[in-house]
């Protein structure tokens, strides 16, 4: 064999040996990795403060809303307020055309004046005249009686006939009747008499008519019943309004509340006085405190929810009626409890479980859980502090070889 051929042979042999060695190294590495399993991120079981909360959404409301309307049918003459404006109690909201009502008031006042004049007439004219007539009737009766007595004496002595005595007796009866009539007239005009009672009744009726006319006139001016904010205005100048139609909605000044609809499954955890943190969807970064003030005793069967109202302790200035809000209601709190990340929980059955990294393998571990917080759940039984569990998204079969690496660290557990 020539030297050149020998060299070429040796080179080919060396390359073949090198290829075999590389192949053996690759196969060894692959086999080793297959034997110890792939590196996978894991989550640590640790102790932490845990707050369990119920999260719900709802709207801003005040406990009371007042529908403003007219009690009369009429034409709107003035609307001096705008939607969203703060108003004071007694402030004019709507003015109706009132010429007819003002005329009725004037007519009623004239009726009162007439009744007062009639009553005054009894005191200054009718009663004195009746008393004067009574005095005259009494004098006339005395004279007529004396005349009758003289006529009777003369008739007994036969100086006059029976006809003269009968005339005298008839005159006496007429005088007595006139006296009785004037007495009744005086009595009727005095304090308890019928004429005075009728006059007083007429005056009272006239006053009542005036009061009714004034009340009807007052109804043409619709004013705010409370301090508050007008959240709705559905009327303009020139509109013809009728009773029963809502023209404005007034939100009275007072406590601000959050009205939430909470899933009925959380009802057992709710109670009056629980604290919450809320935020308006328009200002998500600004949170404000609230407290449960009311839990509806009934359940909304359509939605499977219960209405809960929370008092806002210090309402921010940006809150508006009917704003959409979210609230986290703190229902329980525990300190330094053993927790597992919620991302590791698998609850395909009635018993929750996690895939735990133990002795280099993925092991199914059932759990008994307690409070559920944000991102973490309390572990009552099944894990210890420092254990590593795999995220629920990790698709390892039970018993598979793994090398779990604690999330956020370089620690690898085999």
DATA-V495267 format. One record per residue. N is the residue number from 1. PHI is phi as a letter, one per 40 degrees, with the letter a starting at -180 (none if undefined). PSI is psi in whole degrees, 0 to 359 (none if undefined). NEAR is the number of other C-alpha atoms within 8 Angstrom. Layout:
n | phi | psi | near
N | PHI | PSI | NEAR
N | PHI | PSI | NEAR
//
This chain:
n | phi | psi | near
1 | none | 130 | 4
2 | c | 155 | 5
3 | d | 321 | 6
4 | c | 322 | 6
5 | c | 323 | 8
6 | c | 317 | 9
7 | c | 317 | 8
8 | c | 321 | 8
9 | c | 317 | 8
10 | c | 321 | 8
11 | c | 316 | 8
12 | c | 322 | 8
13 | c | 320 | 8
14 | c | 319 | 8
15 | c | 322 | 8
16 | c | 316 | 8
17 | c | 318 | 8
18 | c | 319 | 8
19 | c | 318 | 8
20 | c | 319 | 8
21 | c | 317 | 8
22 | c | 316 | 8
23 | c | 317 | 8
24 | c | 320 | 8
25 | c | 317 | 8
26 | c | 314 | 8
27 | c | 323 | 8
28 | c | 316 | 8
29 | c | 316 | 8
30 | c | 318 | 8
31 | c | 320 | 8
32 | c | 314 | 8
33 | c | 321 | 9
34 | c | 328 | 9
35 | c | 324 | 7
36 | c | 350 | 11
37 | g | 163 | 11
38 | c | 159 | 9
39 | c | 130 | 9
40 | b | 140 | 8
41 | c | 147 | 10
42 | b | 164 | 13
43 | b | 139 | 12
44 | c | 142 | 13
45 | c | 124 | 15
46 | a | 167 | 9
47 | c | 142 | 9
48 | a | 161 | 9
49 | c | 134 | 9
50 | b | 131 | 15
51 | b | 123 | 13
52 | c | 131 | 12
53 | b | 157 | 12
54 | b | 126 | 9
55 | b | 132 | 8
56 | a | 163 | 10
57 | b | 158 | 11
58 | a | 211 | 11
59 | b | 160 | 12
60 | c | 132 | 15
61 | a | 161 | 10
62 | b | 155 | 12
63 | c | 341 | 8
64 | b | 137 | 6
65 | b | 139 | 9
66 | b | 121 | 8
67 | c | 125 | 9
68 | b | 127 | 9
69 | a | 181 | 11
70 | b | 144 | 14
71 | c | 359 | 8
72 | b | 158 | 9
73 | c | 123 | 9
74 | a | 178 | 9
75 | b | 134 | 11
76 | c | 124 | 15
77 | c | 333 | 10
78 | a | 141 | 9
79 | b | 89 | 12
80 | c | 11 | 7
81 | b | 159 | 6
82 | b | 158 | 8
83 | c | 136 | 8
84 | g | 356 | 8
85 | c | 140 | 9
86 | c | 133 | 8
87 | b | 159 | 10
88 | b | 156 | 9
89 | d | 131 | 10
90 | g | 353 | 8
91 | c | 140 | 8
92 | c | 128 | 10
93 | b | 315 | 11
94 | a | 135 | 13
95 | b | 131 | 12
96 | c | 157 | 11
97 | d | 129 | 9
98 | b | 16 | 8
99 | c | 319 | 6
100 | c | 317 | 6
101 | c | 325 | 11
102 | c | 321 | 10
103 | c | 320 | 8
104 | c | 324 | 9
105 | c | 316 | 12
106 | c | 319 | 8
107 | c | 318 | 8
108 | c | 323 | 13
109 | c | 322 | 11
110 | c | 322 | 8
111 | c | 322 | 9
112 | c | 316 | 12
113 | c | 319 | 8
114 | c | 317 | 8
115 | c | 322 | 13
116 | c | 320 | 9
117 | c | 320 | 8
118 | c | 319 | 9
119 | c | 320 | 12
120 | c | 325 | 8
121 | c | 323 | 9
122 | c | 322 | 11
123 | c | 322 | 10
124 | c | 341 | 8
125 | b | 301 | 8
126 | c | 314 | 10
127 | c | 313 | 12
128 | d | 320 | 9
129 | c | 321 | 8
130 | c | 320 | 13
131 | c | 322 | 10
132 | c | 318 | 8
133 | c | 325 | 9
134 | c | 317 | 12
135 | c | 316 | 8
136 | c | 320 | 8
137 | c | 322 | 12
138 | c | 316 | 9
139 | c | 317 | 8
140 | c | 322 | 9
141 | c | 320 | 12
142 | c | 315 | 8
143 | c | 317 | 8
144 | c | 323 | 12
145 | c | 317 | 9
146 | c | 320 | 8
147 | c | 320 | 9
148 | c | 319 | 12
149 | c | 318 | 8
150 | c | 319 | 8
151 | c | 321 | 12
152 | c | 319 | 9
153 | c | 318 | 8
154 | c | 323 | 10
155 | c | 324 | 12
156 | c | 332 | 7
157 | c | 6 | 7
158 | g | 26 | 7
159 | c | 334 | 7
160 | b | 161 | 10
161 | c | 178 | 8
162 | c | 330 | 7
163 | c | 321 | 6
164 | c | 321 | 9
165 | c | 321 | 13
166 | c | 320 | 8
167 | c | 318 | 8
168 | c | 321 | 12
169 | c | 320 | 9
170 | c | 319 | 8
171 | c | 323 | 9
172 | c | 317 | 12
173 | c | 319 | 8
174 | c | 319 | 8
175 | c | 319 | 12
176 | c | 322 | 9
177 | c | 319 | 8
178 | c | 321 | 9
179 | c | 315 | 12
180 | c | 320 | 8
181 | c | 317 | 8
182 | c | 327 | 13
183 | c | 317 | 10
184 | c | 323 | 8
185 | c | 318 | 9
186 | c | 315 | 12
187 | c | 321 | 9
188 | c | 328 | 11
189 | c | 348 | 16
190 | c | 181 | 9
191 | d | 314 | 6
192 | c | 10 | 9
193 | c | 163 | 10
194 | c | 318 | 8
195 | c | 317 | 8
196 | c | 321 | 14
197 | c | 319 | 10
198 | c | 320 | 8
199 | c | 319 | 11
200 | c | 318 | 10
201 | c | 320 | 8
202 | c | 321 | 9
203 | c | 318 | 12
204 | c | 319 | 8
205 | c | 320 | 8
206 | c | 320 | 13
207 | c | 320 | 11
208 | c | 319 | 8
209 | c | 321 | 9
210 | c | 316 | 12
211 | c | 319 | 8
212 | c | 320 | 8
213 | c | 320 | 13
214 | c | 321 | 10
215 | c | 320 | 8
216 | c | 323 | 9
217 | c | 320 | 12
218 | c | 329 | 8
219 | c | 346 | 10
220 | c | 350 | 13
221 | b | 106 | 11
222 | c | 118 | 12
223 | b | 165 | 10
224 | c | 130 | 13
225 | c | 341 | 6
226 | a | 161 | 9
227 | c | 142 | 11
228 | i | 198 | 12
229 | b | 134 | 12
230 | c | 113 | 15
231 | c | 347 | 12
232 | a | 139 | 9
233 | b | 117 | 10
234 | b | 39 | 7
235 | a | 147 | 8
236 | b | 162 | 8
237 | d | 134 | 9
238 | g | 347 | 7
239 | c | 146 | 8
240 | c | 119 | 8
241 | b | 158 | 11
242 | b | 157 | 10
243 | c | 144 | 9
244 | g | 349 | 7
245 | c | 129 | 8
246 | c | 119 | 9
247 | c | 326 | 11
248 | a | 160 | 13
249 | b | 124 | 13
250 | b | 128 | 14
251 | c | 103 | 12
252 | c | 148 | 12
253 | c | 136 | 8
254 | i | 196 | 6
255 | c | 140 | 8
256 | c | 137 | 11
257 | b | 152 | 12
258 | c | 128 | 13
259 | b | 112 | 12
260 | b | 150 | 11
261 | b | 113 | 11
262 | b | 137 | 12
263 | d | 134 | 9
264 | c | 341 | 9
265 | c | 339 | 5
266 | c | 4 | 9
267 | c | 322 | 9
268 | c | 338 | 5
269 | c | 351 | 6
270 | c | 147 | 8
271 | a | 157 | 7
272 | c | 141 | 9
273 | g | 351 | 7
274 | c | 139 | 11
275 | c | 154 | 10
276 | a | 159 | 12
277 | b | 130 | 11
278 | b | 161 | 12
279 | a | 145 | 13
280 | c | 143 | 13
281 | c | 333 | 9
282 | c | 340 | 5
283 | b | 67 | 7
284 | c | 336 | 8
285 | c | 351 | 5
286 | b | 114 | 7
287 | b | 150 | 9
288 | b | 151 | 11
289 | c | 154 | 11
290 | a | 168 | 12
291 | a | 138 | 13
292 | c | 124 | 15
293 | b | 341 | 10
294 | a | 136 | 8
295 | b | 118 | 11
296 | c | 130 | 8
297 | c | 346 | 5
298 | b | 162 | 5
299 | b | 138 | 10
300 | c | 106 | 9
301 | c | 331 | 6
302 | c | 318 | 4
303 | b | 349 | 5
304 | g | 40 | 9
305 | b | 166 | 11
306 | b | 139 | 15
307 | c | 130 | 12
308 | b | 134 | 13
309 | b | 134 | 12
310 | b | 132 | 12
311 | c | 134 | 12
312 | c | 117 | 13
313 | c | 316 | 7
314 | b | 87 | 6
315 | c | 128 | 8
316 | c | 155 | 6
317 | c | 337 | 4
318 | c | 352 | 4
319 | c | 138 | 9
320 | b | 156 | 6
321 | d | 138 | 9
322 | g | 12 | 7
323 | c | 143 | 10
324 | c | 131 | 11
325 | b | 160 | 13
326 | b | 147 | 12
327 | b | 138 | 11
328 | b | 111 | 11
329 | c | 118 | 11
330 | c | 115 | 12
331 | b | 342 | 11
332 | a | 154 | 8
333 | a | 134 | 9
334 | b | 149 | 8
335 | b | 140 | 7
336 | f | 51 | 8
337 | b | 157 | 11
338 | c | 127 | 13
339 | b | 151 | 12
340 | b | 141 | 12
341 | d | 138 | 12
342 | c | 334 | 8
343 | c | 346 | 7
344 | c | 349 | 14
345 | c | 139 | 11
346 | b | 122 | 8
347 | b | 53 | 8
348 | c | 337 | 6
349 | b | 187 | 5
350 | c | 340 | 5
351 | b | 118 | 9
352 | c | 151 | 13
353 | a | 167 | 11
354 | b | 162 | 14
355 | c | 112 | 14
356 | c | 142 | 12
357 | c | 113 | 16
358 | a | 125 | 9
359 | f | 39 | 6
360 | g | 12 | 13
361 | b | 159 | 13
362 | c | 121 | 15
363 | b | 132 | 10
364 | c | 127 | 9
365 | b | 109 | 9
366 | c | 152 | 9
367 | b | 156 | 13
368 | b | 120 | 10
369 | b | 158 | 10
370 | b | 239 | 8
371 | c | 149 | 10
372 | b | 114 | 11
373 | b | 193 | 11
374 | c | 107 | 8
375 | g | 349 | 7
376 | b | 152 | 11
377 | b | 139 | 15
378 | c | 135 | 14
379 | b | 118 | 14
380 | c | 331 | 9
381 | a | 143 | 7
382 | h | 338 | 9
383 | b | 162 | 8
384 | b | 160 | 7
385 | c | 134 | 9
386 | g | 346 | 7
387 | c | 152 | 10
388 | b | 135 | 13
389 | b | 153 | 13
390 | c | 147 | 14
391 | d | 151 | 12
392 | c | 340 | 11
393 | c | 347 | 5
394 | c | 129 | 6
395 | b | 61 | 5
396 | b | 136 | 6
397 | c | 155 | 6
398 | c | 132 | 9
399 | g | 354 | 7
400 | c | 145 | 9
401 | c | 133 | 12
402 | a | 160 | 14
403 | b | 100 | 14
404 | c | 128 | 15
405 | b | 124 | 13
406 | d | 132 | 13
407 | c | 128 | 8
408 | g | 8 | 4
409 | b | 174 | 6
410 | c | 3 | 6
411 | c | 124 | 6
412 | b | 130 | 9
413 | b | 126 | 9
414 | b | none | 10
//
